[in-house]
Amino acid sequence: MNIFAFDGLFDKTNDFSQSPLYILSALEFGPEELSGYTPAQLGESVPEMIIHLYAAYVKTVCASRRICFKVIQNSRNGNTDGNPALIREMFSGTVKICADTLFSARAIACRRFQNSGHLAKTCLTDLEPFKFPLGGSGGYRFFSFQRDFAVDAKMQKIPLALKMDNHQVVAFEKGISLGSHFQASLEYWLPDNLFSVFEACIGLHPDPLSSQSGIKIQVLNNGKCVRKLNFDINHPTARIKLKNPRGRFGFKISYSGKPQTDIIVIADPHLKKP
């Protein structure tokens, strides 16, 4: 499927050696490139390992697709000097995720965990949703959601920010942003009995905030709405703390007024283990 997509992005040629299929099938990688790599612990149980492995897989595949495009473009333009570094990056990413998987599976089987302290607290940005918004308003019209930054109406990066109770605008290092929409969802699947609490600061980015702003957000846990939030210019931000996040977990978003270009920010969203 990816080959067909790449093939459609370039002009047709009668030279098979310039086709995306030929260029990508000819790539090679040496195992010496991974010397010194220390595998990462993906989880202390099979369910925990699965959610982190899935997120790592999606991240690796997306990175590889971008690299494949660059390699094909360089090859067809006769500018291949930069390809070896790109090829090493792509193949090493694949081998690393395999190493992480084998290391984590062995650790779970033996019940021996080293350097797993990072698993006590998981940022939602490190997981991959199974349902996400498409075609949001403003700068998100060609995007889904963004991790750790927001975009303005011109699709330029801006910091994640929220106006807090003291009316001060606070920027956050970690979080998710998405454009407002008539109806949209951002949903994850969380294992039972893994996390004890979810905490986040949710609201409307102050940049496009106006008197016309109006967004409704339903917080879902185990497939049910457990909290309803209404945001406008007078109430742009709320803190939430949810116990025992599990199952179908996430957010349903809709307008509560006229369509606007509001930016929804889910700042510092963390899942904590007992």
N, C-alpha and C positions, 0 to 999 in steps of 0.2 A: 504494500500500500504506500509506504514512504517513497519507494523508487518511482512509482507512477506519479506521485505528487511532485517529486523533484523533476521528473521528465517533463511535466507540463509547465514548469516554470522557465524552461530554457527553449530557445529556438531549436527546431528540428535540424538534424544533421545526418548526412549519409555516412559519416565517419563514425563507426561503432566505438572506436577508441575514445571518442569525445562524449559518449552517452553517459548519463548518470549511473546506469547499471554497470558498465565496464569500469568506470573510475572507482566506484565504491567496492566492487568485487575484487579489485586488484590491491586493495590496501593490506598491509602487513604490519605486524607489531611484535617486538621482541620482549620476552619475559624479564630481561634484565632491567627494564624501565621501572619495575616496582620494588626494587631492592630497598629494604629499610622501612617498608610500610607496616604500621601497626593497626590491625583490624579493630573496628569499633564494636562495642557491645550494643546490639539493637533492642535487647529486652531481657527481662528476667523470667519471662514465661512465654509460651507460644503465642497467645493472643497479643501480648505487648510487642513481641518481635514482629508480628505480622503487620501491625499498623505502621511501625517505623520502616520496615522493609518496603512496604508499598510506597510510602512517601519517598524513600531513597530511590526506588525503581523509577518512579515518575520523573524525579529530578534528573536522574542519569539519562533517561531516554530523551527528555527535552533538550538537555545539553548536547547529546550526541546528534540530534536532528539539526541543531544550529551549526554544529561543527561540520556535518556532512554537506550542508549547503555551502559553507565557506570553501571546503575542499574542492567541490565540484566547480564552483565559480573560479577559484584560483587555477584549476587544471584547464578549464576551457579558455581562460584568458592568458595561458602560458606563463603564469606567475606562481610557480610551485614551490618557491623557496620557503614560504611559511607553512607549507603543508605538513612536514615532519612533526613539528611541535603540536599542531592540531590533531594529528593522528595519534600521537602519544597520549595526549589529553583524553581523547575519546576512548581509546582502548583501555587505558589505565582506569578510567572511571568504571568501566564494565567489570574489570578484574577485581577492583576494590570492593564493589558491592557483593561479588561472589565470595571474597575473602571474609567480609563482614558477616555474611549469612552463615558460612561454615563455622566461623569462630563462635557466633552467637548460639547456633544450634548445639555445638559441643558443650558450651558453657551451661546451657539449660539442661542438657542431658546429665551432666556431671554435677550440677548444682554448685558450680564454682564460678563466682563472678568477681572479676577484677575491673577496677576503674568504671564502675557502673553508677557512681554517685550522680552523674548527670541525668539519670532516669527518674530521679525523685521529683523533678519538676520539668514538665514538657510545655514549651510554647506552642500554641495552636498553629503558628506559622510553620512549625516543623512537621506538621501532619498534612495529609492530602485529602481534600473533601471529595465525596462521591457525587455531590450535587453543587453546582456553582452558577452564579449569574452570568448572563451573556448580554452584551449590548446595553450597558448602563448609560446614564445621561452624561452630558458634558464630555470631558476628556476620556471617559470610560466607554464611549460608543463603539470602539474597536477592541476593547479589553474585557476581561472578566473581572478578577479582583487582583490587587497588588499586595505584595508582602513588604512590610517595613518602609513603605513610602506611599504617598498619594500623588495624583496627577491633576493638574489644573485643566481648564477648558481647552488649552492649546496642547494638551498631552505632554506637558513638561513636568518633571519631578518636583514635588514640593514635600516638605516634612510632614509626617503624621502629627496632627495637633488637635487638641480639644480645648474648649473654653470651660474651665472648671467652675466650682461653686463660688469661688472668690473673684470670678470674672477675669482671672488671669489665664492667658493662653499658654498651655503646656505642650511641649513637643515630646514625642515618645520615640524611643529607638526601635521597639518591636511592636508589630501589630499588622492589621489588615485594613485595607481601604477598598471601597467599591462605590460605583455610582448609583444614584437613586433610580428606581424603576417602578413601573406600575405594579409589578409583582415579581419578586425574585427570592431565591433561597441560597443559603450557604450552609451545607450540611455535611457532617462527618459521621463515621461509624466508630463508636468507642466500645471496647470490651467491658463486660460486666465486672464489677468488683476490682477494677484496676485503679481508678482515680477516686479520691475522696472529695475533692472540691475543684470548682472552676471559678476563677476570678478574672475580671476585666473591667475596663472603663470604656463605655460605649456612648457614641453620640455623633453629632454633626460637625464636620470640619468648619472652623470659623471663617475660612476664606470666602466661600460662596453663600454663607449664611445670610438670610434676609427675612423680612417680615412675612414673605410668602412661603417660607420653609415649613414643611410638615411631613414627618416620616413616622410610620408605625413599624415597630419591630416586635415580633413574637420570638421569645427564647424557647427552643425546643429541648426537651430531655426525654430520652426513651420514647421518642415519637410523639410526645404530648406537649402542648403549650403550657409552660410552667410560670411564665411571666410575660406581661405585655408592657411595652415601653412606648411612650409618645414623645416625640422630640419636635421642638419648634424654636424660634428665636429666644423665647423666654426660658425654655428648658432644653438646652442643647446637649446636656451630658448627664449620664447616670452611671453609677458604679453597681456592679452586680456580683453576687457571690452565690454560687449554686452548689449544693451538696450532691454527692454521688452521681456525677455526670456519666451517662452510659447510653448504649444503644444508639438510636438515631438522634444525634445531637447537633444543634446549630441554630440558625436564625432565618426567619421569614420576614421579608421586608416589603413594604408597600407605601404608596403615597397616602397622606391623610388630608391632602389639599390639592391644589393645582400642580401639574407636573413641573418640577424644578430641577436644577442642576446641583442638588445637594450631594455632598460626599459623606458617606457613612464610614466612620472609623471605629474599629474594634481594637482598642489600644491595650498593650501589655496583657494579652490573653494567656493565662497559664492554667494548666491542669496539674494538680498536685496529688502525689500518691500518699497513702496513709503513713 
